[in-house]
Amino acid sequence: MPFGLDGIEVGLIIVFLCLFGGIMSGFPVAFAIGGAGVISFGIIAALDSAGLLIHQAIDTSSAEYAALLAEGVARDAISTFRYPELPRVEEALFPGGWEQALDRNIAFIVNRMNERVIAGQSIETLLAVLMFVMMGITLERSKIAEDLLTTMARVFGPLPGGLAVSIVIVGAFLAASTGIVGATVVTMGLLALPTMLRNGYSPELSTGVIAASGTLGQIIPPSIVIVLLGTLAGDIYSTAQENRAQLVGCSDALTYLGEPAVVSVGTLFQAALLPGIFLAGLYGAYAFGYALLRPHKAPPVVMDGTAGSTITRNDAVVWFLAVPAAIIGGAIALGLVDVIGSQSAVVSSFSIASESASLRTNVSPACAAAMIELHGQAAWDAAVLQQSVIDAAGGVQAARELTAEELAEARALAVATAAPIGTGIATLFLGLGLVLSVARGVNTLKDGRPLAIGAAGIALAFLIDWALITPTTTSGATFVLMAIPMALVVVGLWPGLTRLAENELLRVVFPPLVLIVAVLGSILGGITNPTPAAALGAGGAIMLAAYRKLSDEGRGGRWILLASLALVIMLLIGINFDLRTGLETTTTADVIALVIAQIAYHAAFIGLLYACWVLLRTGVLGPVVRETAKVTSMVFTILIGSQLLNLVLISFGGEHYIQEFLRSFDNIYTVFLVVMLVLFVLGFVLDFLEIIYIVIPIVGPVIYGGELDPKWVTIMVAVNLQTSFLTPPFGFALFYLRGVAPKEVTTGHIYRGVIPFVLIQVVGLAILWWFPSIVTIVPDLLPNN
């Protein structure tokens, strides 16, 4: 073999060179990957048939190999890297010939496409990609980025490096609302870069902060990277942990780990929230520090325009800080003393099954030893003690149907222990109280009596809830009792919203902020999974863009507002009433609520159709649909092509060879560090999609097959992949910015400008490495879905 290389190593080099050549050829990447797989397989098959590729495999019939098995070493743990002294035998890369490998690959790729692209379990989650892309492109076309940039520049411009800091804030905001890197970088490059240069900002800082902030959409949820990476990581982690459990002698991963081997995209969104905000904070801190050290290269700038209302410092402290803090702090305090809580009298008709031991103890000696090594002797002893107590009590008691007396007693206990104020009513009216507080602070010179009436309505709602509403009060009666307080709140809310619209910052930020809270809140709160949330985001983005277009034309968007109100009504009714039909216990109130919900549903649907017609008439919907189809088809084509390339690697043993090399390291953290370094280097030449679908399936079984937290591993990989947008020479964000930058900005300016931000990302990765709780704290606090 040339240079003493093994035949598999030569095959890996051929695959990489074909892939690199295909990408560099200028041919569309989505097709270049699949073509590289076909061409590399043909070259390897020809060389193998000519006897030029020889693999030095371990001689499994040797006495040394048998001795290792006798010592208890698992077959999968024996490799040429860990035991280089074992006898070898020469064999072809395709022992049965390339025809057999091709036949096996064709069958394999059909099954793989069916599992991961056409009809597998992950296809529902992958549908979220389409709708998140559509949401992002629609918002970008509605000029929200332009409004945000202008407004933030006026707010932060007078500070040192204020324009750069405003770019970071807008980048983070757009990341949470769009997540489309290309659209964000191009928009900020067109709008902000000339302004920054005109006001004396250095080209390096200007281009660097725009390119880096535009990539925040890859880590801040909702992130397409996390959706794609999460669907892949979930399958790999589950399979890898099952293999790990069986390797140590346990029957399944649930027994070995003591918990299901599951990681969902919703959980990964929760895990990515703090790292994304943290990374944006590092960008902003660098821009501010750069301005302090070199003020002539990032001077303060006072932008033309006004915020629409004058807010004094005292008013801001009282109404924007003190009163909201009192409202939120009071709600938390009342919740801790059970004044605010559940008022539900619904109880299960079945008893609660008794708890089982924290770990399964009825396992084989080998599995028990492995579980003790994983969980510790103290945890094992505690589980053994728990199991002995359970056995003495007659075993785990299964759930049973309660008798009529027991059911009545359980309901009486629920009524007696219910909180005086319900969580739903408290959340609704306290949220309205925050709106009234901010509205008062925006303009304290206007008449405050309507807002005071609204505040009185909130206080009345709490008093009525405390005095008149109990767990046995029907939903219809609750709605009637809350009608008067709500009417009083509306008296103050309507002029309050008018005042909020007078402030440019709130007018620009509030609509997309509501959409972000609706989408991310439903995912992070465990209410729904990413796919329905993405559908909500796409529909909301369409209505928001249509409202913006109607406003530009000087026309009222009342139909859009009515459709939005219909959505709120549907939400409130769905939470408070049982809308199922055909039930024996259906009440008159439920029937009336069902009719109202149907009317609200049709109103919302008609409003969405009207919004689509507005965007179609104004020439927005067509480009949005075409761009969405283009991006989505590119993603799925890359998915198919990368699966083909992976199967080529599997066919001649390349994937197994790489995994054996990684497993030869005794420390899983060393393995993960090697993988992270490889991903960082590959980011210089490959896009994140290629890395996700080509590299992760190869190294994933190793890094997800150890004791590392899968959430931490996935977010670390996602942050690392984000650097692929910034690293020269092939960072996509650099190409996007180069295409819209003025002539006086050179490619050298852009490259020098992004280097500090690449280093910042490396520092961010190091901090996440040493403090993994930054990733895990939010999923531990929030419900997982």
N, C-alpha and C positions, 0 to 999 in steps of 0.2 A: 504494500500500500504506500502511496506517496507520503513522504514526511513522517512515516510511522503512524499515520492516523488509522483508526478503525473504520471499517466500511460504513457503520452507522454515522460516525462523525463526518465522513465525506458526504453522506446523504443529507445531513443537516446543513452542511455548508452549501450544497447545491440548492436546497429549498430556499435558504435565506438569500442567496444570490439571485435566484429567479424572482423572488418576491421583491427584492430591492430594485432589480432591473425593471420589473413591471411597473412599479410605482414611479420610477424615474423616467420611464418612457413617455409620460404625459398621457397615457391611456387612462380612462376613468378608473379610479381606484376600485370601485365596486366590482368591475369586471377584471381588473388586473390581478386581484387576489385569486379568483377562481382560475384564471389563465395560468398564473404562476404554479398553482397546484397541479394542473394538467401537464404543463411542460416539465416541471421537476420530476413528476412521476415517470414520464416517458424517458427522461435522461437517466434516472436511477435504474429503471427497468432494463434499459439497453446496456448500461455498464455492468449490471448484475448478471445479465444473460451472457455477457462476454467473459465473465469470471474475473472482472477487475475490482469488484467490491467484496471484500471478505470481512466477516464479523468474527472477532475472537470471543466466543461465548464460553461460559463456564462449563466444564465437563461434569454434568450431573451424575455420571456413573463412576466418578472417582471416589477413592476411599476418603480423601480429605473432605469432600462434600458430604458424604455420609456421616462423617464424624461430627461435622457441624450440626446436622440434623439430630444426631443422637444427643448432643449437648442441649437441645431444646431451642436452637435458633430457628426462627420461622423462615420458610422458603422465600417469602417476599423480602426478608431482611438481608438475604445473601446477594451481594452484587460484586462486580469487579472492582468497584471503587472502595468498598469496605473491606474486601478480602482479595487484594490483588495477587496474592501468592497461590491462589487456587489454580489447578490445572485447567488449560483451555483447549477448546477444539475449534477448528475453522469451519464456518458454515456460511452459506449464501444469505444475503439479506432477505430474499424471498425463498424460503425452503421449498415451497411447493410450486415455485415459478411465479412470474409476474401475472400470468393469466389467472391463477387462483386468487392472488391478492386483489386483482381488479374485480373479479367476480364477487369477492367478499366485500369489497369497498362499495360496490354499486348497491348491494343489499343493505349495507350499513348506512349509507347516505340517505336512502329512501326512508329508513326508520328514523334516522336522526332529523331529517327535515319534517317528518310527521310529528315528532315529539316537540321540537323546538320552534317550528315556524308555522305549521299548518293547523294542527289540532291538539297540541300538547297542553299541559296544565299551565304553562307560562304564557300562552298566547293571550289570555285575558289581560295580564299585566302589560304585555307588549303593546296592546291596544292603547294604553295610556300614553305611549310615545307619540302616536299620531295626534292625540288630542292636546297634549302639552305643546307639541310643535305648532299646532294650529292656534292655540291660545297665545303663544309667544309672538308668532308672525302677525296675528290680528292686532295685538296691542302695539306692536312696533309700527304697523301701518296707521294706527290711530293717532300718531304724533304724541303719545304720552311721554316718550323719552325726551322729545324736544321741550315740552313743557317743564318736565322735571329738571332738566339741565339749566334752563333759564331761571327757574325759581330758586334752585339750590345755589346757583352762582350769586344771586342777589343776597341770599342769606349768609353764605360763608365767604363770599369774595373779599370782604374787608379784613378777614383774618390773614395772618402770614400763611402763604401756601393755600389760601382758601379755595381757589379754583380747583386745585388738585384734590383737596379733601372733598369738595362737592362732587367731583368725578367719582371718587370711591363710593360715596353715599348713593349716588345715582346708579352706579354699577351694581351695588348690593341690592338696591330696590328693584332694578330691572331683572336681576338674577332670580329674585323671588316671584316676579310676575311673568317673566318670559322664559328665561333660561336658554335663549338662543345666542350663542357666542358671536356668530358672524353678524347678526343684525345689531347687537349691542355695540360691538367694536366699530362697525361702519357708521352707525348713527352718531356715536360720541366723537368719532374721528371727524365727521363732516361738520358737526355743530360746535364742538368744544375746542378742537385743536387750533383752528384759526384764531379763536378768541384768546386762547392761552398765549400763543405766539405773539399776537398783537399787543398783549399787555406785559410783555417782557419775560415770560416764562421760558426756561431753557428747552430746546427741542427734545433733549434726552428725558427730562422729567415729564414733559407733556406726553410724549409718545409712550413712555414706560407705564405711566399711571393709567392711560386710556387702555392700552393692551391688557394690562394685568386686571384692571377692574372689569373689563369685558368678559374675562374668563371666570368670574365668580359664579356664573350660572351653571358651571359644571359641578359645583359642590353645594351651593345653597339650594335647598329644596324649593320647588319641585325641579329636580335635576334629571335630565335625560340620561346622563352618565350613570346615576345611581339606579334608575329604572332598569337600564340594560345590564349593568353590573350586578344588580340585586337579583334579577331573574336567573342569571347564570350562577351566581354565588350560592343561592338557595339550593339549587340542585346539586352542585358540587359538594357543599358542606354536608348535606344529608347523606349522600353516598359515601363520602370520605369517612364520616364518623361511623357509619354502619360497618365499613371495612375495618376501621380501627378497633371497634368493639369485637368483631369476630377474630381479629388477629390476636387479641389478648385472651380469647377464650370465652367471651360473653356472647349471649344469644343475640342481642340487639343494642343499638345506641342508647335507647331509653333506659335500659338496665344499667349500662356502664356509666352514662353521664348523670343519671338521676333526673333528667329533663329531656324533652323532645329536641332532637337535632334539627331545629327549624330557624330560619332567619328570613324575614319578609321584607319587601320593599318599604312598607310603611314603617317598620322598625328602623330601617336604614335612614329613612327621611328624618326620623327623630334623632338618630345618632349624628347626622350631618349638620344639624341646625347650629349647634355651638361652634364646631370647627369652622363652618362657613363664616359666621359672624366674627370669630376670632381672627381669621385670615384677613377679612376686610379691615378689622381694627389694626392689624399690623401694617397694611398698606397705608391707611390713613395716618398712623403714627410716623411712618417713614416720610410721607409727604410733608407733614408738619415739622418734623425734625430737620428735613432738608431745607425748608424755608427759614428756619431759625439760624441754621449754620451758614446758608448762602442766600440772604434775603434779596440780593440783586437778581437771582435767578428764579425766584418765586415770590414776587412782591404782592402786597395787598392790593385788591382791585375793588373799586366801588362801581357796581353795575347800575345802569339806568333803570328806572321803573320803580314801582312801589308795591308793597305787599297788600295794598287796598285798605288797610286800617292801621291805626296807631295803637301800639300796645306798650304800656309803661312797664318798668321792671317790677313794681309792686303788684300790678295787676297780674303779670305773668306768674309771680311767685305764689300769689293767693289762689288764682283760678286754674292755672295750669299745673301746679305742683301740690299746694297744701290741701285744697279741697279734693282733688282726685285721690291723693294719698290717704286722706281721711276716709273717703268712701271705700276704697279697696281694703285698707287696714281694718275698718269697722266690719266689713263683710267677713274678712278672715277671722277676726276675733269672735264674731257671733257664730261663725261656723264651728270654731273650736269649743265653744260652750254649748253646742247643740241647739242654739236658737234658730239658726238656719240649717236646714237639712232636708232629708226625704220626708214627704208626707204621704207616701204610698201605703195603702192598706192591702195591697196585693201580696199574697203569700203563696208559696208552692203547695200543691196538694200532696207532695211527696216529702218524706223526711229526708234530712241530709245524711248521706252515707258517711260512716265514720272514717276518720283519716287513716291512711296507710302509713307505713314507715317511710322516713325520708329517703331511704335507699332500699332496693330489693336485696334481701340477704339470702334468699334461697337460690344460691348460684353455685357454680362449680368452684373448687379450690383455686384454680387458675384465675377465674374471673374475680373471685374475692380478693386475691392478692393484688390484681391490677386495680381494683376499685379502691383498696386501701392506699395504694401508691398514688392514685389520682386525687382522692378526697381527703386522705389523712386518716390516721388510726382513730382519732377522736370522733370524727364524723361516722366512721364505720361502727364504733362501739355504741354511739348514740342510736344508730339505726337498729342495731341488734337488740338493744334494750327496748326500744319502741316496739319492735316486732314481738318480743317476749310478752310485753304487756298486752298487746293486741291478741296474741294467741291465748293468753290466760283468760281474756274476756270473751273468748269464743270466736275470735277471728274478726275480720273486717265486716262490719254490718252494712249490708246493701240498703239502698234507699227503698222505702216501702210507701204505699199509699196511706195517707193519714185518715183516721176515722173522722166522723162528723164532729165529735166533741173536740178532738185534737185540732181540727181545722178551725173551729170557732175560737178555741183558746189562742191559737197562733194569730188569728186576726185581731182579737182583743188586745193581745200584747203589742202588735204592730201599731194599733190605734193609740194605745197608752204611751208608747215610747216615741211617737212621731214628733218631729220638730214643730214649733209654733209657726214658723215661716218656711214655706217651700223653697227648695233650691231654684226651681224654674222661675218662679215669680221674682225671687231676689235677684237672680242673674239678669232678667229682662229689665227690671226697673232700675237697678243700680247702673246698668249700661246706659240707659236713658239719662240717668243722673250725671254720668260722665260727659255726655254730649251737651247737656245744659250748662255744666260748669265751664267747659271749653268755650261754648257760645258766649257766656257772660264775659269771659276774659278777653275775647276777641274785640269787643267794643263795649266798654263799661259806661260810655256816655249816653247810650240809648236807653230807652225806658226798660227797666228791669222787671216790671210787674208781670208781663206774660211769662217770663222765666220763673218768677216766684210762684205763679199759679201752677206751672208744671212741677216744680219742686214740691208744692203742697199735694199735688196728685200722687207723687211718689210716696210721700209720708202716709197719705190716706190708704194707698194700696197695702202698705205694710200693716197698718192698723186693722184693716178689714181682714187681711190674711190671718193675723194673730187672733182676732176675736170671732170671726164667722166661718172661716174655712178650716175644715178638719179632714182627716183621711177619708171619711165617709161622704164628703161633699162630692157631688157628681161634677163632671167636667162642664156640663151645661150651666149648672148653678155657679160654678167658679167664673165662667165667662160673664155671666150676668152681673155678679158682684164686682168684677173688675172693670166693668164698662165705664162707670163714673170716674174712677181714678185714671183710667186710660184716656178718657175724654179731656180731663184736666191736663194731663201730660201733653196731649197733642196741642192744646192751646199754647203751651210754652215751646213745644218742639218745633212747630212750623216756623215761627220767627227766629228760633235758634238756628235752624238749618239755613235760613236766609242770611243770618249774620256770619255763619261759617263760610258761606259762599263769597262773602266780601273779602275774606283773607285769601290772598293768592296761593300761599303755601298750602293751606288746608284744602282749597278748591282743587288744586292739582293733585295733591297726595291722597286725599280721602277716597275718591272712587276706586282707583286701583288697589288701595290699601284694604278696602272692604272685600274686594275679590280675592286678594292674597289671604286674608284672614279666613274667608269662607273655604278656600281650597286647602290651604295648609292646616287650618284648624280642624277640619274634618278628618284629615289624615293623621296629624300628630295627636289628636285627641282620641284616636281609636274608633271614631264614629263610622268610618267607611274605609275602603281600601283605595289605592291610587287611581284605579280606572274610573269609578263613578265621580271621584273628585276632579279628575281631569276633564270629564264630560261637563261638569258644572263650570269649571274654569273656561272651557272653550265657549260654552253658551254665554257665560257672563262677559267674556271678552268681546263677543260679537255684539251684544247689546250695548256694552260700554263704547265700542268704536262707533256704533250707529248713533248713539246719543251725541258723541263728539261731532260727528258729521252734520247732524241736524243743527247743533249749536253754531257750527261754522256758517251754516246757511241762514242763520237768524231765525230758525224755526224751533218751535217748542218740541221737546222730546217727551211729552206727557204719556204717549203710549208705551214708551220704553219704561218710564217710571211706574206706570200702572202694572206692567208685566213684572217688574222687580217687586212691587208690593204684593202681587199675586204669589210670587215665590215665598215671600215672608209669611203670608197667610197659610200657604200649604205647609210650611215648616211648623208653624204654631199649632195648626189643627192636627197634623200628623203626630206631634209629640203628646197632645192632650186627649185625643180621642182614638177609639178603636175603629179603624176604617175597614176592617174585614167584613165581607158580606156573607150572608147565609148562616150566621151564628144564631143559636137559640136565644142568647141573652142580649141581642142587639136592642139598644134603647132608642127612644125618640131623639135624644140629643145626638147620638152617634149617627142616626140617619140624616139629621139636619147638617151635621158636620161633614158627612160624606158628600152631600149635595154641594155645600160650599167649597169643599176641596176639589170637586169635579169642575165647578165653575172657575176656580182659581187656576186649575191645571190648564184648562182650555185658554184662559186669558193669557197665561204665561207662554203657552205654545204659540198663540197668535202673535204675541209681542215678539217672540223670537223670529217668527217668519217675517214680520214687518221689519225687524232689524236686518235680516238677511237681504230683504228687498232694497232697503236703504243702501246697504253696502254694495249690492249689485248695481244699483242705479248710479252710484258715485264712483264706480270703477275700482272698488276695493276688494270685493269678494272674489272676483276672478283671479287676480294675482295671489291672493291668500290661499285659495284652493290649489292653484298650480304649484306654488312654492311648498305647501304642505305635502302634496303628492310627491314632489321631487325629493324632499328631504327624507320622507318616510320610505319611499322606494329605495333610496340609496342605503338607508340603514338595513333594510331587510335583504337587499342584494348583497351587501357586505356580510351579513349574517350567513347567507347561503354559501358564498364564496369562501369564507373563513372555515366553515364546516368542511368543505371539500379539501382545503389545505391541511386541516387537522387530520383528516382521514388519511392523507398521504403520509403524514408523519407516523400515524399509528401503523400503517401498512408495513413499513420496514423497521419498526421498533424504535423510531426516534423519540416518540413521546415517553415510552417506558425508560429509555436510556437517560433522558434528562431527569426524570423523576428519581431514578436510581442515584444519579449524581447528587441531587439535592438531599435525598435521604441518607447519604453517607455522612452528613454532618450530624453530630450528636445533639446539638442544641438547636431547637426549633427557631429561636430568635436569630441565630446565625443564618439559618436557611431563609428566613423572612428578610433579613438584611440583604442577602445576596439577591433575592428576587426584586427587592425595591431598587437596588442599584441597577439591575438589568433593565427594569421598567423605566428608570430615569434616563438611561442611555438610549434605549429604544425610542423614547419620546423625542429625541433629536431628529429622527427620520420617519417615524410612524405616527399616524393619527390615533386618537384615543379609541376609535372604533376598531381599528385593526388590532391594537394591543388587547382590547377586551376580548375579542372573539378569536384571536389566534394564540396569544400568550397565556391568558388566564386559564383556558381549559387544560393547558399543559402543566402549569405549575400549581393550579388550584388544588388538585388532590393532595398535594404535599402541605401547602400552607394552611389549608382548611382541614387537614386531617390530623392536626395536633391539638394541643390544649389552648391555643390562642383564641381569644374571643372573636367570633366571626364578624361582629359589628365593627370592632376596632380594625380588624384586617381589611375589611371592605372600604372603610372610610380612609384609611391610610393609602390604599391603592388608588382611591378616587382622587385624593389630593395630589398624589404623585402623577396621576394621569393628567391632571390640570396643567402641569408644567409642560406637557407635550404641545400645548397651544402657544407657549412662550419661548421654548428653547430654539435658538437658531440652529441650523439654517432653515428648517422646514416648519417652524411653528405657524399654525394656520392664522392665529391672531395677528402675526406680523405681516402676513400676506394681505389680510383684510385691511389692515391699517395702511400698508404701503399703497394699496390701490386708491385710497381716498385722501392721502396726505398731500399737502401743498408741495410744489416743486422744490422749495428751499429745504424741505426735510428729506434727508438722505437715508438710505438703508442703514448706513453706519450709525446715524442718530438713533434709529429704532432699535438696532441691536444693542448699542451701549445703554439705551434707556431701559430695556427689559432685564438686563443682567442683574441689577439690584433686586428686582422683584422675583426673579428666579431664586436668588439667594434667600430672599425672605420666605419663599415657599419651602426651601430646604430647612430653614430655621423653624418654620411652623411644623414641618414633619418631625423634626427632632423634639420639639416641645410635646407634640402628640405622642411620640414614642415614650417619653419619660413620664408623661402625665396622661395615661389612657382614660382616666375618669372624665376628661373633657368630652370624650366620645360617648361614654357609657352612662353618664349621669342622667341625661334627658330620657333615654329609653327606660331607665330604672324607675323614674318618677312618673312617667306617663303610661297609660294603658297601651299594650301592644296589640297590633292587629295583623 
